[in-house]
Amino acid sequence: MRRVVYLLMKLMILIILSLSFFSYAMFQGGFTSWFLFYISVPFLVYFLCFIFYPIRDWQVERILNDEKIEAGNSIRVTLNFKRRLRFPISYLIIEETVPKSLSHVFNPYHWSEILTQGQFNKRDMNERHLLYPNFRKHLSYQYQLTNLPRGIHTMQFVSITVSDIFGFIKKTVELPVQTTFYVTPKKINVQLDFSTYRQELGDKHVSTMHANRSNLISGARPYMPGDRLSSIHWKATAKTASLMTKDFDQEFNCDGTILLFGFNNHPAFEWNLSVCQMLLSIMKLKNLRVDCLFGGDKSVSLSNGSSHESLTDFFTQLKAGATESIVQSVFDRYQSTYDKGTFIVVFTDRLTDQIVRQLKLLSTQQRKLTIYVTRTRNGKMGDEARLELELRNARINVYSMSEAEIKQQRGVVTI
């Protein structure tokens, strides 16, 4: 409505100017007055056409150089504009509004400094550029979004403003063009220190949990590196002319569970999330079947049979915002699982009474419990020191990850 009123006012001004010049020429007469009138006519006609020139029929296309990138990297955005009429336009202002999910800057090379200051740096939410279309029907503009944070980001609109050479009339419109791209978690170096008893088979290490599984054979599957030589299915190998391995009934048992809690959209939460993703990838390569439960803005789970692609997609869409009810639902979901495995590893950016209370209850079930709390070196509060002491008294391993580990982008996880 405001735009319509604005254009009506400009139209009234043009009509008044036209009548004024014509009246001056009629009553004054002479060469000068008519010369001024005829000189002003082309401008008045151009302004009149500009008022009725449609800009909503402009076509815009947004092209990304990649739809899935890693957190902290950059993405190149190309905007292509196309219009039907070669109407002369002096100025075109392109404005791209960045979605709220991209409101902060994530620079992995300054991860430890960001953890110390306690929050991410803010990003300029508007990307503006000035073009000079003149009579061109096709226009293109490129820009880069740098230091992208993890998540699923959707860009909805492109705002364009056109103006004449004198800036007398300006017209603005938002053109819908939806583009979605994915920023996956930052990959870091994680070392797994698996402290349970092991037995060495060839050049592979397999935990005793796998070595002691049931010998009930349910079928055969193709041989994979790391499978025991004693589990080769010789009859199936002879029939298929390819190396086959016995498939046991308990092959899909769960070895353990990882619990991830995200209370705040904080650098510590992003670090825990990256560690969990890499940890699950390593365990998958070691043939360990581990479930993952997450408590943030909602409670979700990831089964141990998920592929690497599903693993990446799972951690890409997670958001912080855990509450007491969500934390409780995570532990309730864990208690409801039939096969809980032999260990639990917890990652959190805040240690709460509820987490401590639930872990102390689980410690009575003779499972190995380990918790990692990510915070600044001097960020331990009095209550957290008390809670850590309660966990240690319950024989639960407690570790802290601070700026030192994050600066090296390397973590060692002990189970």
C-alpha positions as CSV (number, residue, x, y, z in Angstrom):
1,M,0.0,0.0,0.0
2,R,2.8,2.4,0.8
3,R,4.4,1.8,-2.6
4,V,1.1,2.5,-4.4
5,V,0.7,5.8,-2.5
6,Y,4.4,6.7,-3.3
7,L,3.8,6.1,-7.0
8,L,0.5,8.0,-7.0
9,M,2.3,11.0,-5.5
10,K,5.0,10.8,-8.1
11,L,2.3,10.6,-10.8
12,M,0.6,13.7,-9.4
13,I,3.8,15.6,-9.4
14,L,4.4,14.7,-13.0
15,I,0.9,15.8,-14.0
16,I,1.4,19.1,-12.2
17,L,4.8,19.7,-13.8
18,S,3.4,18.9,-17.3
19,L,0.4,21.3,-16.8
20,S,2.8,24.0,-15.4
21,F,5.1,23.9,-18.4
22,F,2.2,23.8,-20.8
23,S,0.5,26.7,-19.1
24,Y,3.7,28.7,-19.0
25,A,4.2,28.2,-22.8
26,M,0.5,29.0,-23.6
27,F,0.3,32.2,-21.6
28,Q,3.9,33.4,-22.0
29,G,4.4,32.5,-25.6
30,G,7.6,33.0,-27.5
31,F,10.5,30.7,-28.4
32,T,11.9,30.3,-24.9
33,S,8.8,29.1,-23.2
34,W,7.9,26.6,-25.9
35,F,11.5,25.5,-26.1
36,L,11.4,24.7,-22.3
37,F,8.1,22.8,-22.7
38,Y,9.3,20.6,-25.6
39,I,12.6,19.9,-23.8
40,S,10.8,18.7,-20.7
41,V,8.3,16.5,-22.6
42,P,10.8,13.5,-23.2
43,F,11.7,13.5,-19.5
44,L,8.1,13.7,-18.4
45,V,7.2,10.8,-20.8
46,Y,10.2,8.8,-19.5
47,F,9.2,9.3,-15.9
48,L,5.6,8.4,-16.7
49,C,6.7,5.2,-18.4
50,F,9.0,4.5,-15.5
51,I,6.1,4.6,-13.1
52,F,4.2,2.0,-15.0
53,Y,7.2,-0.1,-15.9
54,P,6.7,-3.6,-14.4
55,I,9.6,-5.0,-12.4
56,R,7.8,-7.9,-10.9
57,D,8.2,-9.8,-14.2
58,W,12.0,-9.9,-13.8
59,Q,13.3,-13.4,-13.6
60,V,16.1,-14.1,-11.1
61,E,18.2,-17.3,-10.7
62,R,20.5,-18.0,-7.8
63,I,23.4,-20.4,-8.5
64,L,25.7,-21.9,-5.8
65,N,29.1,-23.4,-6.7
66,D,28.4,-26.2,-4.2
67,E,25.3,-27.3,-2.2
68,K,27.2,-29.1,0.5
69,I,30.3,-27.7,2.1
70,E,32.2,-28.0,5.4
71,A,31.7,-25.5,8.2
72,G,34.2,-22.6,8.1
73,N,34.5,-22.6,4.3
74,S,33.1,-20.2,1.8
75,I,30.5,-20.4,-0.9
76,R,30.2,-18.4,-4.1
77,V,26.7,-17.1,-5.0
78,T,25.8,-16.0,-8.5
79,L,22.6,-14.0,-9.2
80,N,21.4,-14.0,-12.8
81,F,18.7,-11.5,-13.8
82,K,16.6,-11.5,-16.9
83,R,13.9,-9.1,-18.1
84,R,11.7,-8.9,-21.2
85,L,11.8,-5.2,-22.1
86,R,14.9,-3.1,-22.9
87,F,13.6,-0.2,-21.0
88,P,16.5,2.2,-19.9
89,I,17.2,1.9,-16.2
90,S,20.1,3.8,-14.8
91,Y,20.6,2.1,-11.5
92,L,19.8,-1.3,-10.1
93,I,20.4,-2.0,-6.4
94,I,20.6,-5.7,-5.5
95,E,20.0,-6.6,-1.8
96,E,20.3,-10.1,-0.6
97,T,19.1,-10.7,3.0
98,V,21.1,-13.4,4.8
99,P,18.9,-15.9,6.7
100,K,19.1,-15.9,10.5
101,S,20.8,-19.3,10.4
102,L,23.8,-17.5,8.9
103,S,23.8,-14.6,11.4
104,H,27.1,-15.5,13.0
105,V,30.6,-16.2,11.6
106,F,32.4,-19.5,12.2
107,N,36.1,-19.3,11.8
108,P,37.7,-22.7,12.7
109,Y,41.2,-21.2,12.9
110,H,40.0,-19.0,15.8
111,W,37.9,-21.6,17.4
112,S,39.7,-21.4,20.8
113,E,39.5,-17.6,20.8
114,I,35.8,-17.8,20.1
115,L,35.4,-20.3,23.0
116,T,37.2,-17.8,25.3
117,Q,34.9,-14.9,24.4
118,G,31.9,-17.1,24.8
119,Q,30.0,-16.3,21.6
120,F,30.3,-16.1,17.8
121,N,31.0,-12.9,15.9
122,K,28.0,-11.4,14.1
123,R,27.7,-11.2,10.3
124,D,26.4,-8.4,8.2
125,M,22.9,-9.6,7.4
126,N,22.6,-7.6,4.1
127,E,24.6,-8.0,0.9
128,R,24.2,-5.0,-1.4
129,H,25.6,-4.2,-4.8
130,L,25.0,-1.5,-7.4
131,L,24.7,-2.3,-11.1
132,Y,24.1,-0.1,-14.2
133,P,21.6,-2.0,-16.4
134,N,20.9,0.7,-19.0
135,F,19.3,-1.3,-21.9
136,R,20.7,-4.7,-21.1
137,K,18.2,-7.6,-20.7
138,H,20.6,-10.0,-18.9
139,L,22.6,-9.1,-15.8
140,S,24.8,-11.1,-13.5
141,Y,26.4,-10.5,-10.1
142,Q,28.6,-12.7,-7.9
143,Y,29.5,-12.5,-4.2
144,Q,30.9,-14.8,-1.5
145,L,29.6,-15.9,1.9
146,T,32.6,-16.7,4.0
147,N,33.2,-18.6,7.3
148,L,29.8,-20.4,7.1
149,P,28.4,-21.9,10.3
150,R,27.1,-25.5,10.3
151,G,23.4,-26.1,9.5
152,I,20.8,-26.2,6.8
153,H,20.4,-22.7,5.3
154,T,17.6,-21.5,3.0
155,M,17.7,-18.2,1.2
156,Q,14.2,-17.0,0.2
157,F,14.2,-13.7,-1.6
158,V,16.2,-11.2,-3.6
159,S,15.3,-7.6,-3.3
160,I,15.9,-5.2,-6.3
161,T,15.5,-1.5,-6.4
162,V,15.5,0.4,-9.8
163,S,15.9,4.1,-10.2
164,D,16.1,6.7,-13.0
165,I,19.2,8.8,-13.6
166,F,18.0,11.6,-11.4
167,G,16.8,9.5,-8.6
168,F,13.3,11.0,-9.0
169,I,11.5,7.6,-8.9
170,K,12.5,4.4,-7.1
171,K,10.8,1.1,-7.3
172,T,11.5,-1.9,-5.0
173,V,10.3,-5.4,-5.2
174,E,11.2,-8.7,-3.6
175,L,11.6,-11.6,-6.1
176,P,11.1,-15.1,-4.6
177,V,13.9,-17.5,-5.3
178,Q,14.4,-20.2,-2.8
179,T,17.8,-21.9,-2.5
180,T,18.9,-24.4,0.2
181,F,22.4,-25.5,0.9
182,Y,24.0,-27.7,3.6
183,V,27.0,-26.8,5.8
184,T,28.4,-30.0,7.4
185,P,30.3,-30.1,10.7
186,K,34.0,-29.3,10.7
187,K,36.1,-32.3,10.5
188,I,38.7,-32.5,13.2
189,N,41.4,-35.0,14.3
190,V,40.0,-37.4,16.9
191,Q,41.9,-40.3,18.4
192,L,40.0,-43.1,20.1
193,D,41.6,-44.7,23.1
194,F,39.5,-47.8,23.6
195,S,40.7,-49.2,27.0
196,T,38.7,-52.4,27.1
197,Y,40.5,-55.7,26.7
198,R,41.5,-56.3,23.0
199,Q,42.7,-59.2,21.0
200,E,44.7,-58.7,17.9
201,L,43.6,-60.5,14.8
202,G,46.0,-60.1,11.9
203,D,46.7,-56.4,11.6
204,K,43.3,-55.4,13.0
205,H,42.3,-54.8,16.6
206,V,38.8,-55.9,17.6
207,S,37.3,-55.4,21.0
208,T,36.5,-58.4,23.2
209,M,32.9,-57.6,22.8
210,H,33.1,-58.7,19.1
211,A,35.3,-61.7,19.9
212,N,32.8,-63.1,22.4
213,R,29.7,-62.8,20.2
214,S,27.4,-65.7,19.6
215,N,28.5,-68.4,17.1
216,L,24.9,-68.9,15.8
217,I,25.2,-68.4,12.0
218,S,22.2,-66.7,10.2
219,G,23.8,-66.4,6.7
220,A,26.7,-65.2,4.8
221,R,27.9,-61.8,3.6
222,P,30.9,-60.5,1.5
223,Y,34.2,-60.4,3.3
224,M,35.3,-57.0,4.6
225,P,38.8,-56.0,5.9
226,G,39.0,-56.6,9.6
227,D,36.8,-59.7,9.6
228,R,38.3,-62.7,11.4
229,L,39.8,-65.5,9.4
230,S,37.9,-68.0,11.5
231,S,34.6,-66.5,10.5
232,I,35.1,-67.2,6.7
233,H,32.1,-69.1,5.3
234,W,34.0,-71.7,3.1
235,K,30.9,-73.3,1.6
236,A,29.4,-70.0,0.5
237,T,32.9,-68.9,-0.8
238,A,33.1,-72.1,-2.9
239,K,29.6,-71.5,-4.4
240,T,30.0,-67.8,-5.2
241,A,33.7,-67.9,-6.1
242,S,34.2,-64.8,-3.9
243,L,35.3,-64.6,-0.3
244,M,32.3,-64.7,2.1
245,T,32.0,-64.3,5.9
246,K,29.6,-65.9,8.3
247,D,26.8,-63.6,9.4
248,F,26.0,-64.1,13.1
249,D,22.7,-63.6,14.8
250,Q,24.2,-61.0,17.2
251,E,26.1,-59.2,14.5
252,F,23.9,-56.2,14.9
253,N,24.2,-55.8,18.7
254,C,25.0,-52.5,20.2
255,D,28.5,-52.0,21.7
256,G,27.7,-48.7,23.4
257,T,26.0,-45.4,23.3
258,I,27.1,-41.8,22.8
259,L,24.9,-39.1,24.4
260,L,25.3,-35.5,23.1
261,F,23.7,-32.5,24.9
262,G,23.5,-29.0,23.5
263,F,22.3,-26.3,25.8
264,N,23.5,-23.2,24.1
265,N,24.4,-22.2,20.5
266,H,28.0,-21.9,21.7
267,P,31.5,-22.8,20.3
268,A,31.7,-25.6,22.9
269,F,28.5,-27.2,21.5
270,E,30.0,-27.1,17.9
271,W,33.2,-28.7,19.2
272,N,31.3,-31.5,20.9
273,L,29.2,-32.1,17.8
274,S,32.3,-32.3,15.6
275,V,34.0,-34.7,18.0
276,C,30.9,-36.9,18.1
277,Q,30.7,-37.1,14.4
278,M,34.3,-38.1,13.9
279,L,34.1,-40.5,16.9
280,L,31.2,-42.3,15.3
281,S,33.0,-42.5,12.0
282,I,36.0,-44.0,13.6
283,M,34.0,-46.5,15.5
284,K,32.2,-47.5,12.3
285,L,35.5,-48.2,10.7
286,K,36.5,-50.4,13.7
287,N,33.2,-52.4,13.3
288,L,31.9,-51.0,16.6
289,R,28.2,-50.5,16.6
290,V,27.3,-47.5,18.6
291,D,24.0,-45.6,19.0
292,C,23.9,-41.9,19.4
293,L,21.2,-39.9,21.3
294,F,21.0,-36.1,21.1
295,G,19.3,-33.7,23.4
296,G,19.0,-30.1,22.1
297,D,16.0,-28.2,20.7
298,K,14.5,-31.7,20.4
299,S,15.4,-35.3,21.3
300,V,16.6,-37.4,18.3
301,S,18.5,-40.6,17.9
302,L,20.8,-42.2,15.3
303,S,21.0,-46.0,15.0
304,N,24.2,-47.9,14.7
305,G,23.5,-49.1,11.2
306,S,23.4,-45.7,9.6
307,S,25.7,-44.9,6.6
308,H,28.4,-42.2,6.6
309,E,26.1,-40.0,4.5
310,S,23.3,-40.4,7.0
311,L,25.7,-39.7,9.8
312,T,26.8,-36.4,8.2
313,D,23.2,-35.4,7.5
314,F,22.2,-36.2,11.1
315,F,24.8,-33.9,12.7
316,T,24.3,-31.1,10.1
317,Q,20.7,-30.4,11.2
318,L,21.2,-30.5,15.0
319,K,20.4,-27.4,17.0
320,A,21.1,-26.5,20.6
321,G,18.5,-25.6,23.2
322,A,18.2,-28.5,25.6
323,T,15.8,-28.2,28.6
324,E,15.3,-30.4,31.6
325,S,12.4,-32.3,29.9
326,I,14.5,-33.0,26.8
327,V,17.4,-34.2,28.9
328,Q,15.1,-36.5,30.7
329,S,13.6,-37.8,27.5
330,V,17.1,-38.7,26.2
331,F,17.8,-40.8,29.3
332,D,14.3,-42.4,29.1
333,R,14.9,-43.3,25.5
334,Y,18.2,-44.9,26.4
335,Q,16.6,-46.9,29.3
336,S,13.9,-48.2,26.9
337,T,16.5,-49.7,24.5
338,Y,16.8,-53.4,24.7
339,D,20.6,-53.7,24.0
340,K,22.4,-50.9,25.7
341,G,25.9,-52.0,25.1
342,T,28.8,-51.9,27.7
343,F,29.8,-48.2,27.7
344,I,28.3,-44.7,27.6
345,V,30.1,-41.6,26.5
346,V,28.5,-38.2,27.2
347,F,29.4,-34.9,25.6
348,T,27.9,-31.7,27.0
349,D,28.6,-27.9,27.1
350,R,27.1,-27.7,30.6
351,L,27.1,-30.0,33.6
352,T,23.7,-30.0,35.3
353,D,22.2,-31.7,38.4
354,Q,19.9,-33.7,36.2
355,I,22.7,-35.2,34.0
356,V,24.7,-36.1,37.2
357,R,21.7,-37.7,38.8
358,Q,20.9,-39.8,35.8
359,L,24.5,-40.9,35.3
360,K,24.8,-41.9,38.9
361,L,21.8,-44.2,38.4
362,L,23.3,-45.7,35.3
363,S,26.6,-46.3,37.1
364,T,24.9,-48.9,39.3
365,Q,24.2,-51.0,36.1
366,Q,28.0,-51.9,35.8
367,R,28.5,-49.9,32.6
368,K,31.6,-47.9,31.9
369,L,30.6,-44.2,32.0
370,T,32.7,-41.3,30.6
371,I,31.6,-37.7,30.4
372,Y,33.4,-34.8,28.5
373,V,32.6,-31.3,29.5
374,T,33.7,-28.6,27.0
375,R,34.3,-25.1,28.5
376,T,36.9,-22.4,28.9
377,R,39.9,-23.2,31.1
378,N,38.6,-20.7,33.7
379,G,35.0,-21.4,33.1
380,K,34.3,-23.9,35.9
381,M,31.7,-22.7,38.3
382,G,31.4,-23.7,42.0
383,D,28.4,-25.9,41.3
384,E,30.2,-27.7,38.4
385,A,33.1,-28.5,40.7
386,R,30.7,-30.1,43.2
387,L,29.0,-32.0,40.4
388,E,32.3,-33.3,39.0
389,L,33.2,-34.5,42.5
390,E,29.9,-36.4,42.8
391,L,30.6,-38.1,39.4
392,R,34.1,-39.1,40.4
393,N,32.9,-40.5,43.7
394,A,30.5,-42.7,41.6
395,R,33.5,-44.0,39.6
396,I,32.5,-42.1,36.5
397,N,35.4,-40.7,34.4
398,V,35.2,-37.0,34.0
399,Y,37.3,-35.1,31.4
400,S,37.4,-31.4,30.4
401,M,38.1,-30.1,26.9
402,S,39.2,-26.5,26.8
403,E,41.1,-24.0,24.5
404,A,44.2,-26.2,24.4
405,E,42.5,-29.1,22.6
406,I,40.4,-26.8,20.4
407,K,43.4,-24.7,19.3
408,Q,45.1,-27.9,18.0
409,Q,41.8,-29.1,16.5
410,R,42.6,-32.5,18.0
411,G,40.8,-34.5,20.6
412,V,41.5,-37.8,22.4
413,V,38.5,-39.7,23.5
414,T,39.0,-42.5,26.1
415,I,36.3,-45.1,26.6
